[in-house]
Amino acid sequence: MVEWAQEGRTDVNNMTLSCSAHHHLLDRSDWETVMLKDGRPAWVPPASIDPARRPILHARFVAQEVIDTLFDE
């Protein structure tokens, strides 16, 4: 995802919802947001927190993955 101020598109495929605190965290830190191939947004911590910079999903998405494994059809 590319921020509008950095020439990013104003396009639903380049947007995600975030609260004010997390929105400003992106502006004032080395955290980044990426869109995963399946369309879910993820937060990428700075190398000082995670040297591998592994994307972190919101708890809602993690919980859904667990739920999906509990009820096999």
All heavy atoms as a GROMACS GRO file, in nm:
protein
  588
    1MET      N    1   0.084  -0.117   0.000
    1MET     CA    2   0.000   0.000   0.000
    1MET      C    3   0.089   0.124   0.000
    1MET      O    4   0.189   0.128   0.070
    1MET     CB    5  -0.090  -0.002   0.123
    1MET     CG    6  -0.189  -0.116   0.117
    1MET     SD    7  -0.296  -0.141   0.258
    1MET     CE    8  -0.305   0.012   0.338
    2VAL      N    9   0.052   0.219  -0.079
    2VAL     CA   10   0.130   0.342  -0.091
    2VAL      C   11   0.043   0.457  -0.044
    2VAL      O   12  -0.068   0.477  -0.093
    2VAL     CB   13   0.176   0.366  -0.237
    2VAL    CG1   14   0.258   0.493  -0.246
    2VAL    CG2   15   0.254   0.245  -0.288
    3GLU      N   16   0.093   0.534   0.052
    3GLU     CA   17   0.018   0.647   0.105
    3GLU      C   18  -0.008   0.752  -0.002
    3GLU      O   19   0.074   0.772  -0.092
    3GLU     CB   20   0.096   0.712   0.220
    3GLU     CG   21   0.110   0.624   0.341
    3GLU     CD   22   0.183   0.695   0.452
    3GLU    OE1   23   0.152   0.813   0.477
    3GLU    OE2   24   0.270   0.633   0.511
    4TRP      N   25  -0.121   0.818   0.010
    4TRP     CA   26  -0.159   0.922  -0.085
    4TRP      C   27  -0.049   1.029  -0.093
    4TRP      O   28  -0.015   1.074  -0.202
    4TRP     CB   29  -0.292   0.984  -0.042
    4TRP     CG   30  -0.338   1.093  -0.133
    4TRP    CD1   31  -0.405   1.079  -0.252
    4TRP    CD2   32  -0.317   1.232  -0.115
    4TRP    NE1   33  -0.428   1.201  -0.308
    4TRP    CE2   34  -0.375   1.298  -0.226
    4TRP    CE3   35  -0.256   1.310  -0.016
    4TRP    CZ2   36  -0.373   1.435  -0.240
    4TRP    CZ3   37  -0.256   1.446  -0.031
    4TRP    CH2   38  -0.314   1.508  -0.142
    5ALA      N   39   0.007   1.068   0.020
    5ALA     CA   40   0.111   1.171   0.023
    5ALA      C   41   0.238   1.127  -0.049
    5ALA      O   42   0.320   1.210  -0.085
    5ALA     CB   43   0.145   1.209   0.167
    6GLN      N   44   0.251   0.997  -0.072
    6GLN     CA   45   0.368   0.943  -0.143
    6GLN      C   46   0.330   0.899  -0.284
    6GLN      O   47   0.386   0.804  -0.338
    6GLN     CB   48   0.425   0.823  -0.064
    6GLN     CG   49   0.465   0.854   0.077
    6GLN     CD   50   0.576   0.957   0.084
    6GLN    OE1   51   0.667   0.956   0.003
    6GLN    NE2   52   0.567   1.046   0.181
    7GLU      N   53   0.232   0.967  -0.342
    7GLU     CA   54   0.184   0.939  -0.478
    7GLU      C   55   0.100   0.812  -0.487
    7GLU      O   56   0.084   0.755  -0.594
    7GLU     CB   57   0.302   0.931  -0.577
    7GLU     CG   58   0.395   1.049  -0.576
    7GLU     CD   59   0.331   1.176  -0.632
    7GLU    OE1   60   0.250   1.165  -0.726
    7GLU    OE2   61   0.363   1.284  -0.583
    8GLY      N   62   0.046   0.767  -0.374
    8GLY     CA   63  -0.040   0.649  -0.375
    8GLY      C   64  -0.176   0.678  -0.438
    8GLY      O   65  -0.221   0.792  -0.440
    9ARG      N   66  -0.238   0.575  -0.490
    9ARG     CA   67  -0.369   0.590  -0.555
    9ARG      C   68  -0.478   0.600  -0.449
    9ARG      O   69  -0.472   0.536  -0.346
    9ARG     CB   70  -0.398   0.468  -0.642
    9ARG     CG   71  -0.299   0.446  -0.753
    9ARG     CD   72  -0.330   0.316  -0.820
    9ARG     NE   73  -0.360   0.216  -0.714
    9ARG     CZ   74  -0.346   0.088  -0.727
    9ARG    NH1   75  -0.307   0.037  -0.839
    9ARG    NH2   76  -0.374   0.005  -0.629
   10THR      N   77  -0.579   0.679  -0.479
   10THR     CA   78  -0.700   0.681  -0.397
   10THR      C   79  -0.791   0.577  -0.458
   10THR      O   80  -0.873   0.604  -0.544
   10THR     CB   81  -0.765   0.820  -0.399
   10THR    OG1   82  -0.668   0.916  -0.356
   10THR    CG2   83  -0.885   0.827  -0.306
   11ASP      N   84  -0.770   0.454  -0.416
   11ASP     CA   85  -0.832   0.338  -0.478
   11ASP      C   86  -0.860   0.235  -0.369
   11ASP      O   87  -0.777   0.216  -0.280
   11ASP     CB   88  -0.733   0.285  -0.582
   11ASP     CG   89  -0.774   0.161  -0.653
   11ASP    OD1   90  -0.800   0.060  -0.585
   11ASP    OD2   91  -0.779   0.162  -0.776
   12VAL      N   92  -0.974   0.169  -0.375
   12VAL     CA   93  -1.011   0.073  -0.271
   12VAL      C   94  -0.905  -0.036  -0.255
   12VAL      O   95  -0.885  -0.091  -0.147
   12VAL     CB   96  -1.151   0.013  -0.297
   12VAL    CG1   97  -1.149  -0.081  -0.417
   12VAL    CG2   98  -1.203  -0.057  -0.174
   13ASN      N   99  -0.832  -0.069  -0.359
   13ASN     CA  100  -0.727  -0.171  -0.351
   13ASN      C  101  -0.599  -0.120  -0.286
   13ASN      O  102  -0.507  -0.197  -0.264
   13ASN     CB  103  -0.697  -0.226  -0.490
   13ASN     CG  104  -0.814  -0.300  -0.548
   13ASN    OD1  105  -0.882  -0.374  -0.478
   13ASN    ND2  106  -0.840  -0.278  -0.675
   14ASN      N  107  -0.594   0.008  -0.257
   14ASN     CA  108  -0.477   0.067  -0.193
   14ASN      C  109  -0.515   0.131  -0.059
   14ASN      O  110  -0.448   0.220  -0.011
   14ASN     CB  111  -0.414   0.173  -0.286
   14ASN     CG  112  -0.279   0.219  -0.234
   14ASN    OD1  113  -0.194   0.139  -0.199
   14ASN    ND2  114  -0.260   0.350  -0.229
   15MET      N  115  -0.624   0.083   0.001
   15MET     CA  116  -0.672   0.143   0.126
   15MET      C  117  -0.700   0.036   0.231
   15MET      O  118  -0.728  -0.078   0.199
   15MET     CB  119  -0.801   0.219   0.102
   15MET     CG  120  -0.788   0.337   0.012
   15MET     SD  121  -0.950   0.412  -0.008
   15MET     CE  122  -0.907   0.557  -0.096
   16THR      N  123  -0.691   0.079   0.356
   16THR     CA  124  -0.735  -0.004   0.467
   16THR      C  125  -0.783   0.089   0.577
   16THR      O  126  -0.742   0.205   0.583
   16THR     CB  127  -0.623  -0.096   0.518
   16THR    OG1  128  -0.677  -0.184   0.616
   16THR    CG2  129  -0.509  -0.017   0.580
   17LEU      N  130  -0.870   0.040   0.662
   17LEU     CA  131  -0.917   0.119   0.775
   17LEU      C  132  -0.819   0.108   0.890
   17LEU      O  133  -0.762   0.002   0.914
   17LEU     CB  134  -1.055   0.069   0.821
   17LEU     CG  135  -1.167   0.084   0.721
   17LEU    CD1  136  -1.294   0.017   0.775
   17LEU    CD2  137  -1.193   0.229   0.689
   18SER      N  138  -0.800   0.217   0.958
   18SER     CA  139  -0.719   0.214   1.081
   18SER      C  140  -0.770   0.326   1.172
   18SER      O  141  -0.824   0.426   1.126
   18SER     CB  142  -0.570   0.233   1.051
   18SER     OG  143  -0.544   0.360   0.997
   19CYS      N  144  -0.751   0.302   1.301
   19CYS     CA  145  -0.789   0.406   1.396
   19CYS      C  146  -0.687   0.520   1.387
   19CYS      O  147  -0.580   0.505   1.327
   19CYS     CB  148  -0.795   0.349   1.538
   19CYS     SG  149  -0.634   0.298   1.601
   20SER      N  150  -0.719   0.632   1.446
   20SER     CA  151  -0.632   0.749   1.439
   20SER      C  152  -0.493   0.720   1.494
   20SER      O  153  -0.392   0.758   1.433
   20SER     CB  154  -0.696   0.864   1.515
   20SER     OG  155  -0.613   0.978   1.510
   21ALA      N  156  -0.486   0.651   1.606
   21ALA     CA  157  -0.356   0.623   1.668
   21ALA      C  158  -0.267   0.540   1.575
   21ALA      O  159  -0.148   0.570   1.559
   21ALA     CB  160  -0.375   0.551   1.801
   22HIS      N  161  -0.324   0.438   1.514
   22HIS     CA  162  -0.243   0.354   1.425
   22HIS      C  163  -0.212   0.424   1.293
   22HIS      O  164  -0.105   0.405   1.237
   22HIS     CB  165  -0.312   0.220   1.402
   22HIS     CG  166  -0.301   0.131   1.521
   22HIS    ND1  167  -0.410   0.101   1.600
   22HIS    CD2  168  -0.195   0.069   1.577
   22HIS    CE1  169  -0.370   0.023   1.699
   22HIS    NE2  170  -0.240   0.003   1.687
   23HIS      N  171  -0.303   0.507   1.246
   23HIS     CA  172  -0.275   0.584   1.126
   23HIS      C  173  -0.153   0.674   1.148
   23HIS      O  174  -0.063   0.680   1.065
   23HIS     CB  175  -0.397   0.668   1.088
   23HIS     CG  176  -0.372   0.757   0.971
   23HIS    ND1  177  -0.377   0.713   0.842
   23HIS    CD2  178  -0.338   0.888   0.965
   23HIS    CE1  179  -0.348   0.813   0.760
   23HIS    NE2  180  -0.324   0.921   0.833
   24HIS      N  181  -0.149   0.742   1.261
   24HIS     CA  182  -0.037   0.831   1.290
   24HIS      C  183   0.090   0.754   1.322
   24HIS      O  184   0.200   0.805   1.303
   24HIS     CB  185  -0.074   0.929   1.401
   24HIS     CG  186  -0.178   1.027   1.357
   24HIS    ND1  187  -0.157   1.121   1.259
   24HIS    CD2  188  -0.307   1.042   1.395
   24HIS    CE1  189  -0.266   1.191   1.239
   24HIS    NE2  190  -0.359   1.144   1.320
   25LEU      N  191   0.076   0.632   1.370
   25LEU     CA  192   0.194   0.547   1.394
   25LEU      C  193   0.269   0.526   1.262
   25LEU      O  194   0.392   0.529   1.259
   25LEU     CB  195   0.150   0.413   1.452
   25LEU     CG  196   0.261   0.311   1.480
   25LEU    CD1  197   0.350   0.361   1.595
   25LEU    CD2  198   0.201   0.176   1.515
   26LEU      N  199   0.196   0.510   1.155
   26LEU     CA  200   0.260   0.493   1.024
   26LEU      C  201   0.335   0.619   0.982
   26LEU      O  202   0.441   0.611   0.920
   26LEU     CB  203   0.156   0.458   0.918
   26LEU     CG  204   0.092   0.321   0.930
   26LEU    CD1  205  -0.021   0.308   0.829
   26LEU    CD2  206   0.194   0.212   0.912
   27ASP      N  207   0.280   0.734   1.015
   27ASP     CA  208   0.344   0.861   0.978
   27ASP      C  209   0.468   0.891   1.059
   27ASP      O  210   0.559   0.960   1.013
   27ASP     CB  211   0.246   0.978   0.997
   27ASP     CG  212   0.129   0.971   0.901
   27ASP    OD1  213   0.141   0.906   0.796
   27ASP    OD2  214   0.025   1.031   0.933
   28ARG      N  215   0.474   0.841   1.182
   28ARG     CA  216   0.578   0.884   1.276
   28ARG      C  217   0.673   0.772   1.319
   28ARG      O  218   0.743   0.786   1.418
   28ARG     CB  219   0.513   0.943   1.400
   28ARG     CG  220   0.430   1.065   1.368
   28ARG     CD  221   0.374   1.130   1.492
   28ARG     NE  222   0.296   1.245   1.456
   28ARG     CZ  223   0.167   1.259   1.482
   28ARG    NH1  224   0.103   1.165   1.546
   28ARG    NH2  225   0.103   1.368   1.446
   29SER      N  226   0.673   0.661   1.247
   29SER     CA  227   0.759   0.549   1.286
   29SER      C  228   0.799   0.470   1.163
   29SER      O  229   0.764   0.504   1.051
   29SER     CB  230   0.687   0.458   1.386
   29SER     OG  231   0.586   0.384   1.319
   30ASP      N  232   0.870   0.363   1.187
   30ASP     CA  233   0.914   0.276   1.077
   30ASP      C  234   0.818   0.161   1.050
   30ASP      O  235   0.850   0.069   0.975
   30ASP     CB  236   1.054   0.222   1.106
   30ASP     CG  237   1.159   0.331   1.103
   30ASP    OD1  238   1.142   0.428   1.026
   30ASP    OD2  239   1.259   0.321   1.178
   31TRP      N  240   0.700   0.164   1.114
   31TRP     CA  241   0.598   0.063   1.084
   31TRP      C  242   0.544   0.089   0.944
   31TRP      O  243   0.538   0.203   0.898
   31TRP     CB  244   0.484   0.071   1.184
   31TRP     CG  245   0.514   0.006   1.315
   31TRP    CD1  246   0.584   0.060   1.418
   31TRP    CD2  247   0.476  -0.125   1.357
   31TRP    NE1  248   0.592  -0.029   1.523
   31TRP    CE2  249   0.526  -0.144   1.488
   31TRP    CE3  250   0.404  -0.228   1.298
   31TRP    CZ2  251   0.506  -0.261   1.559
   31TRP    CZ3  252   0.384  -0.345   1.369
   31TRP    CH2  253   0.436  -0.361   1.499
   32GLU      N  254   0.505  -0.017   0.875
   32GLU     CA  255   0.446  -0.006   0.741
   32GLU      C  256   0.321  -0.092   0.734
   32GLU      O  257   0.301  -0.180   0.817
   32GLU     CB  258   0.546  -0.054   0.635
   32GLU     CG  259   0.671   0.029   0.626
   32GLU     CD  260   0.770  -0.028   0.526
   32GLU    OE1  261   0.732  -0.116   0.446
   32GLU    OE2  262   0.886   0.015   0.530
   33THR      N  263   0.239  -0.066   0.635
   33THR     CA  264   0.123  -0.149   0.609
   33THR      C  265   0.137  -0.206   0.470
   33THR      O  266   0.179  -0.137   0.378
   33THR     CB  267  -0.007  -0.066   0.615
   33THR    OG1  268  -0.016  -0.003   0.742
   33THR    CG2  269  -0.129  -0.152   0.597
   34VAL      N  270   0.104  -0.334   0.457
   34VAL     CA  271   0.106  -0.399   0.326
   34VAL      C  272  -0.027  -0.471   0.306
   34VAL      O  273  -0.096  -0.504   0.402
   34VAL     CB  274   0.222  -0.500   0.313
   34VAL    CG1  275   0.356  -0.430   0.321
   34VAL    CG2  276   0.212  -0.611   0.416
   35MET      N  277  -0.062  -0.492   0.182
   35MET     CA  278  -0.180  -0.570   0.150
   35MET      C  279  -0.131  -0.708   0.107
   35MET      O  280  -0.049  -0.720   0.015
   35MET     CB  281  -0.259  -0.504   0.037
   35MET     CG  282  -0.395  -0.561   0.016
   35MET     SD  283  -0.509  -0.529   0.152
   35MET     CE  284  -0.542  -0.354   0.132
   36LEU      N  285  -0.180  -0.811   0.174
   36LEU     CA  286  -0.142  -0.948   0.140
   36LEU      C  287  -0.211  -0.989   0.009
   36LEU      O  288  -0.307  -0.925  -0.034
   36LEU     CB  289  -0.180  -1.043   0.253
   36LEU     CG  290  -0.117  -1.010   0.389
   36LEU    CD1  291  -0.165  -1.111   0.494
   36LEU    CD2  292   0.034  -1.009   0.381
   37LYS      N  293  -0.162  -1.094  -0.053
   37LYS     CA  294  -0.218  -1.139  -0.181
   37LYS      C  295  -0.367  -1.170  -0.172
   37LYS      O  296  -0.439  -1.157  -0.270
   37LYS     CB  297  -0.143  -1.262  -0.231
   37LYS     CG  298  -0.002  -1.233  -0.274
   37LYS     CD  299   0.068  -1.358  -0.319
   37LYS     CE  300   0.212  -1.328  -0.355
   37LYS     NZ  301   0.284  -1.447  -0.395
   38ASP      N  302  -0.412  -1.211  -0.053
   38ASP     CA  303  -0.554  -1.246  -0.038
   38ASP      C  304  -0.641  -1.125  -0.002
   38ASP      O  305  -0.759  -1.138   0.026
   38ASP     CB  306  -0.573  -1.357   0.064
   38ASP     CG  307  -0.526  -1.318   0.204
   38ASP    OD1  308  -0.492  -1.200   0.228
   38ASP    OD2  309  -0.523  -1.407   0.291
   39GLY      N  310  -0.582  -1.005  -0.002
   39GLY     CA  311  -0.659  -0.883   0.021
   39GLY      C  312  -0.667  -0.836   0.165
   39GLY      O  313  -0.729  -0.735   0.194
   40ARG      N  314  -0.601  -0.908   0.257
   40ARG     CA  315  -0.602  -0.866   0.397
   40ARG      C  316  -0.486  -0.771   0.424
   40ARG      O  317  -0.375  -0.793   0.377
   40ARG     CB  318  -0.590  -0.987   0.490
   40ARG     CG  319  -0.707  -1.081   0.482
   40ARG     CD  320  -0.690  -1.199   0.574
   40ARG     NE  321  -0.572  -1.277   0.536
   40ARG     CZ  322  -0.524  -1.379   0.607
   40ARG    NH1  323  -0.583  -1.417   0.718
   40ARG    NH2  324  -0.418  -1.444   0.566
   41PRO      N  325  -0.511  -0.662   0.499
   41PRO     CA  326  -0.402  -0.572   0.535
   41PRO      C  327  -0.321  -0.631   0.650
   41PRO      O  328  -0.375  -0.700   0.736
   41PRO     CB  329  -0.474  -0.445   0.578
   41PRO     CG  330  -0.606  -0.494   0.629
   41PRO     CD  331  -0.641  -0.613   0.546
   42ALA      N  332  -0.192  -0.603   0.650
   42ALA     CA  333  -0.105  -0.649   0.758
   42ALA      C  334  -0.010  -0.536   0.795
   42ALA      O  335   0.022  -0.450   0.713
   42ALA     CB  336  -0.026  -0.772   0.715
   43TRP      N  337   0.032  -0.536   0.921
   43TRP     CA  338   0.125  -0.436   0.971
   43TRP      C  339   0.264  -0.497   0.975
   43TRP      O  340   0.283  -0.610   1.020
   43TRP     CB  341   0.082  -0.391   1.111
   43TRP     CG  342  -0.053  -0.330   1.110
   43TRP    CD1  343  -0.173  -0.394   1.121
   43TRP    CD2  344  -0.084  -0.193   1.090
   43TRP    NE1  345  -0.276  -0.305   1.110
   43TRP    CE2  346  -0.224  -0.180   1.092
   43TRP    CE3  347  -0.006  -0.079   1.072
   43TRP    CZ2  348  -0.288  -0.059   1.076
   43TRP    CZ3  349  -0.071   0.042   1.057
   43TRP    CH2  350  -0.210   0.052   1.059
   44VAL      N  351   0.363  -0.422   0.928
   44VAL     CA  352   0.500  -0.472   0.924
   44VAL      C  353   0.582  -0.391   1.025
   44VAL      O  354   0.597  -0.269   1.010
   44VAL     CB  355   0.561  -0.456   0.782
   44VAL    CG1  356   0.703  -0.509   0.780
   44VAL    CG2  357   0.474  -0.528   0.680
   45PRO      N  358   0.635  -0.459   1.128
   45PRO     CA  359   0.712  -0.388   1.230
   45PRO      C  360   0.850  -0.348   1.178
   45PRO      O  361   0.902  -0.410   1.085
   45PRO     CB  362   0.722  -0.490   1.343
   45PRO     CG  363   0.714  -0.622   1.275
   45PRO     CD  364   0.622  -0.601   1.157
   46PRO      N  365   0.910  -0.249   1.240
   46PRO     CA  366   1.046  -0.211   1.203
   46PRO      C  367   1.144  -0.323   1.241
   46PRO      O  368   1.115  -0.407   1.326
   46PRO     CB  369   1.073  -0.084   1.283
   46PRO     CG  370   0.971  -0.083   1.392
   46PRO     CD  371   0.855  -0.165   1.346
   47ALA      N  372   1.260  -0.323   1.178
   47ALA     CA  373   1.362  -0.426   1.204
   47ALA      C  374   1.407  -0.427   1.350
   47ALA      O  375   1.449  -0.530   1.402
   47ALA     CB  376   1.481  -0.406   1.112
   48SER      N  377   1.394  -0.314   1.418
   48SER     CA  378   1.435  -0.308   1.560
   48SER      C  379   1.342  -0.392   1.647
   48SER      O  380   1.380  -0.434   1.756
   48SER     CB  381   1.436  -0.164   1.609
   48SER     OG  382   1.307  -0.107   1.598
   49ILE      N  383   1.221  -0.419   1.600
   49ILE     CA  384   1.126  -0.502   1.674
   49ILE      C  385   1.130  -0.645   1.622
   49ILE      O  386   1.128  -0.741   1.700
   49ILE     CB  387   0.984  -0.443   1.663
   49ILE    CG1  388   0.979  -0.310   1.736
   49ILE    CG2  389   0.879  -0.541   1.718
   49ILE    CD1  390   0.849  -0.235   1.722
   50ASP      N  391   1.133  -0.662   1.493
   50ASP     CA  392   1.140  -0.794   1.430
   50ASP      C  393   1.236  -0.786   1.313
   50ASP      O  394   1.202  -0.734   1.207
   50ASP     CB  395   1.001  -0.837   1.382
   50ASP     CG  396   1.002  -0.972   1.310
   50ASP    OD1  397   1.105  -1.042   1.314
   50ASP    OD2  398   0.899  -1.006   1.250
   51PRO      N  399   1.359  -0.836   1.330
   51PRO     CA  400   1.458  -0.828   1.222
   51PRO      C  401   1.410  -0.888   1.090
   51PRO      O  402   1.450  -0.843   0.983
   51PRO     CB  403   1.578  -0.905   1.277
   51PRO     CG  404   1.564  -0.893   1.425
   51PRO     CD  405   1.415  -0.896   1.451
   52ALA      N  406   1.321  -0.987   1.096
   52ALA     CA  407   1.269  -1.049   0.974
   52ALA      C  408   1.156  -0.967   0.912
   52ALA      O  409   1.117  -0.991   0.798
   52ALA     CB  410   1.220  -1.190   1.003
   53ARG      N  411   1.103  -0.871   0.988
   53ARG     CA  412   0.994  -0.783   0.943
   53ARG      C  413   0.875  -0.863   0.890
   53ARG      O  414   0.821  -0.836   0.784
   53ARG     CB  415   1.044  -0.682   0.840
   53ARG     CG  416   1.157  -0.597   0.896
   53ARG     CD  417   1.176  -0.467   0.829
   53ARG     NE  418   1.064  -0.378   0.861
   53ARG     CZ  419   1.012  -0.294   0.775
   53ARG    NH1  420   1.059  -0.285   0.653
   53ARG    NH2  421   0.912  -0.216   0.809
   54ARG      N  422   0.833  -0.962   0.968
   54ARG     CA  423   0.718  -1.045   0.932
   54ARG      C  424   0.589  -0.966   0.949
   54ARG      O  425   0.567  -0.905   1.054
   54ARG     CB  426   0.714  -1.170   1.018
   54ARG     CG  427   0.828  -1.267   0.989
   54ARG     CD  428   0.822  -1.383   1.086
   54ARG     NE  429   0.857  -1.337   1.219
   54ARG     CZ  430   0.970  -1.367   1.283
   54ARG    NH1  431   1.056  -1.447   1.228
   54ARG    NH2  432   0.995  -1.320   1.402
   55PRO      N  433   0.501  -0.969   0.849
   55PRO     CA  434   0.373  -0.900   0.860
   55PRO      C  435   0.289  -0.958   0.974
   55PRO      O  436   0.290  -1.078   0.998
   55PRO     CB  437   0.306  -0.926   0.725
   55PRO     CG  438   0.418  -0.957   0.632
   55PRO     CD  439   0.520  -1.027   0.716
   56ILE      N  440   0.216  -0.869   1.042
   56ILE     CA  441   0.129  -0.908   1.153
   56ILE      C  442  -0.015  -0.881   1.112
   56ILE      O  443  -0.048  -0.770   1.071
   56ILE     CB  444   0.164  -0.828   1.280
   56ILE    CG1  445   0.308  -0.853   1.320
   56ILE    CG2  446   0.068  -0.861   1.393
   56ILE    CD1  447   0.358  -0.758   1.428
   57LEU      N  448  -0.099  -0.982   1.127
   57LEU     CA  449  -0.241  -0.965   1.097
   57LEU      C  450  -0.316  -0.915   1.219
   57LEU      O  451  -0.277  -0.944   1.333
   57LEU     CB  452  -0.302  -1.098   1.054
   57LEU     CG  453  -0.259  -1.151   0.918
   57LEU    CD1  454  -0.310  -1.292   0.898
   57LEU    CD2  455  -0.311  -1.060   0.808
   58HIS      N  456  -0.424  -0.843   1.196
   58HIS     CA  457  -0.513  -0.802   1.304
   58HIS      C  458  -0.570  -0.926   1.370
   58HIS      O  459  -0.592  -1.029   1.304
   58HIS     CB  460  -0.625  -0.714   1.246
   58HIS     CG  461  -0.714  -0.655   1.348
   58HIS    ND1  462  -0.817  -0.724   1.404
   58HIS    CD2  463  -0.714  -0.532   1.405
   58HIS    CE1  464  -0.879  -0.648   1.491
   58HIS    NE2  465  -0.818  -0.530   1.494
   59ALA      N  466  -0.597  -0.920   1.498
   59ALA     CA  467  -0.648  -1.034   1.574
   59ALA      C  468  -0.776  -1.091   1.514
   59ALA      O  469  -0.800  -1.212   1.520
   59ALA     CB  470  -0.671  -0.994   1.719
   60ARG      N  471  -0.856  -1.008   1.453
   60ARG     CA  472  -0.980  -1.056   1.390
   60ARG      C  473  -0.951  -1.160   1.283
   60ARG      O  474  -1.018  -1.262   1.271
   60ARG     CB  475  -1.058  -0.940   1.330
   60ARG     CG  476  -1.179  -0.983   1.251
   60ARG     CD  477  -1.251  -0.862   1.192
   60ARG     NE  478  -1.336  -0.907   1.086
   60ARG     CZ  479  -1.311  -0.892   0.957
   60ARG    NH1  480  -1.203  -0.830   0.918
   60ARG    NH2  481  -1.394  -0.936   0.866
   61PHE      N  482  -0.848  -1.135   1.201
   61PHE     CA  483  -0.813  -1.228   1.095
   61PHE      C  484  -0.753  -1.357   1.151
   61PHE      O  485  -0.778  -1.466   1.101
   61PHE     CB  486  -0.716  -1.164   0.996
   61PHE     CG  487  -0.776  -1.049   0.920
   61PHE    CD1  488  -0.722  -0.923   0.929
   61PHE    CD2  489  -0.888  -1.066   0.841
   61PHE    CE1  490  -0.775  -0.817   0.860
   61PHE    CE2  491  -0.944  -0.961   0.770
   61PHE     CZ  492  -0.887  -0.835   0.779
   62VAL      N  493  -0.672  -1.344   1.255
   62VAL     CA  494  -0.612  -1.461   1.318
   62VAL      C  495  -0.722  -1.548   1.378
   62VAL      O  496  -0.723  -1.671   1.361
   62VAL     CB  497  -0.508  -1.420   1.425
   62VAL    CG1  498  -0.455  -1.541   1.498
   62VAL    CG2  499  -0.395  -1.341   1.360
   63ALA      N  500  -0.816  -1.488   1.446
   63ALA     CA  501  -0.927  -1.562   1.506
   63ALA      C  502  -1.009  -1.633   1.399
   63ALA      O  503  -1.049  -1.748   1.418
   63ALA     CB  504  -1.016  -1.468   1.588
   64GLN      N  505  -1.032  -1.568   1.287
   64GLN     CA  506  -1.110  -1.630   1.179
   64GLN      C  507  -1.038  -1.753   1.125
   64GLN      O  508  -1.101  -1.854   1.094
   64GLN     CB  509  -1.137  -1.531   1.067
   64GLN     CG  510  -1.232  -1.585   0.961
   64GLN     CD  511  -1.369  -1.618   1.018
   64GLN    OE1  512  -1.431  -1.535   1.082
   64GLN    NE2  513  -1.414  -1.739   0.996
   65GLU      N  514  -0.905  -1.747   1.113
   65GLU     CA  515  -0.830  -1.863   1.065
   65GLU      C  516  -0.845  -1.980   1.162
   65GLU      O  517  -0.859  -2.094   1.119
   65GLU     CB  518  -0.683  -1.827   1.049
   65GLU     CG  519  -0.656  -1.739   0.929
   65GLU     CD  520  -0.509  -1.702   0.914
   65GLU    OE1  521  -0.428  -1.736   1.002
   65GLU    OE2  522  -0.477  -1.638   0.814
   66VAL      N  523  -0.845  -1.953   1.290
   66VAL     CA  524  -0.863  -2.059   1.390
   66VAL      C  525  -1.004  -2.117   1.378
   66VAL      O  526  -1.023  -2.239   1.376
   66VAL     CB  527  -0.837  -2.006   1.534
   66VAL    CG1  528  -0.876  -2.108   1.637
   66VAL    CG2  529  -0.691  -1.965   1.547
   67ILE      N  530  -1.103  -2.030   1.369
   67ILE     CA  531  -1.242  -2.076   1.356
   67ILE      C  532  -1.259  -2.163   1.232
   67ILE      O  533  -1.324  -2.269   1.236
   67ILE     CB  534  -1.338  -1.956   1.353
   67ILE    CG1  535  -1.341  -1.890   1.491
   67ILE    CG2  536  -1.478  -1.998   1.309
   67ILE    CD1  537  -1.410  -1.754   1.491
   68ASP      N  538  -1.198  -2.122   1.122
   68ASP     CA  539  -1.211  -2.198   0.998
   68ASP      C  540  -1.155  -2.340   1.011
   68ASP      O  541  -1.202  -2.432   0.945
   68ASP     CB  542  -1.141  -2.125   0.883
   68ASP     CG  543  -1.213  -1.997   0.841
   68ASP    OD1  544  -1.331  -1.980   0.879
   68ASP    OD2  545  -1.150  -1.915   0.772
   69THR      N  546  -1.054  -2.359   1.095
   69THR     CA  547  -0.998  -2.493   1.112
   69THR      C  548  -1.081  -2.578   1.207
   69THR      O  549  -1.068  -2.701   1.207
   69THR     CB  550  -0.853  -2.486   1.168
   69THR    OG1  551  -0.855  -2.430   1.298
   69THR    CG2  552  -0.764  -2.404   1.076
   70LEU      N  553  -1.168  -2.518   1.286
   70LEU     CA  554  -1.249  -2.594   1.382
   70LEU      C  555  -1.371  -2.660   1.320
   70LEU      O  556  -1.421  -2.760   1.370
   70LEU     CB  557  -1.295  -2.502   1.495
   70LEU     CG  558  -1.185  -2.445   1.584
   70LEU    CD1  559  -1.246  -2.347   1.682
   70LEU    CD2  560  -1.111  -2.555   1.654
   71PHE      N  561  -1.420  -2.601   1.213
   71PHE     CA  562  -1.544  -2.649   1.153
   71PHE      C  563  -1.522  -2.693   1.010
   71PHE      O  564  -1.562  -2.626   0.915
   71PHE     CB  565  -1.651  -2.539   1.160
   71PHE     CG  566  -1.678  -2.493   1.300
   71PHE    CD1  567  -1.624  -2.374   1.347
   71PHE    CD2  568  -1.753  -2.570   1.386
   71PHE    CE1  569  -1.648  -2.330   1.475
   71PHE    CE2  570  -1.777  -2.529   1.516
   71PHE     CZ  571  -1.724  -2.409   1.561
   72ASP      N  572  -1.457  -2.806   0.992
   72ASP     CA  573  -1.436  -2.859   0.858
   72ASP      C  574  -1.567  -2.909   0.801
   72ASP      O  575  -1.645  -2.974   0.868
   72ASP     CB  576  -1.335  -2.976   0.861
   72ASP     CG  577  -1.196  -2.927   0.899
   72ASP    OD1  578  -1.161  -2.814   0.863
   72ASP    OD2  579  -1.124  -3.003   0.965
   73GLU      N  580  -1.590  -2.876   0.677
   73GLU     CA  581  -1.714  -2.919   0.612
   73GLU      C  582  -1.686  -3.031   0.516
   73GLU      O  583  -1.588  -3.053   0.464
   73GLU     CB  584  -1.778  -2.802   0.539
   73GLU     CG  585  -1.825  -2.696   0.635
   73GLU     CD  586  -1.891  -2.580   0.565
   73GLU    OE1  587  -1.926  -2.592   0.446
   73GLU    OE2  588  -1.908  -2.476   0.629
   0.00000   0.00000   0.00000
